[in-house]
Amino acid sequence: MRRQNIPIIYGFGIAVMLSAYFLILALFGLHVYPAFSFFNAVITCAGIFLCIRAYKRNIESEFNYQDGFTAGITSGFIASILFTLFFGVYATHLQPDFLEQMDIKLINNFALLLFIVAIMGFATTLVVTLTFMQLFKNSWNAKKHPVNEYKKNHEHIVN
């Protein structure tokens, strides 16, 4: 698999999982309660984690922080945009009275609701990607830069 395709494939996968979860909630009538959208973050976390891991495995020797960050952001943003589009189609065509049924009384504008869905996806993506890159980034620990070797090479500075 080409490395440029990895974030795109995982972005579509995350969007499919988010949409499937939403439809499962809709089967039980729970999709109108925003509290259940917390699990969207769990789905997004899992998808971004798997994306960065697959990307790193694909280019192990060349992997750097920027590559992993870009892969995570790309997959999350693709998923957020696709899920927002799905949400918009669902709320306008599949269940036109969705906005009235929602448990949020302060939001009575559909465009505002779509904007909030997109921003929540983008914010989750950013935070999750920054967090997971702490796990995946290459370390500058003592294996690469031993302290004793540093002291030996920089004695004139240390003393």
PyMOL commands that set and color helices and strands:
alter all, ss='L'
color gray80, all
select helices_A, chain A and resi 5-27+34-58+60-62+65-94+98-101+110-136+147-153+155-158
alter helices_A, ss='H'
color red, helices_A
deselect
rebuild
show_as cartoon
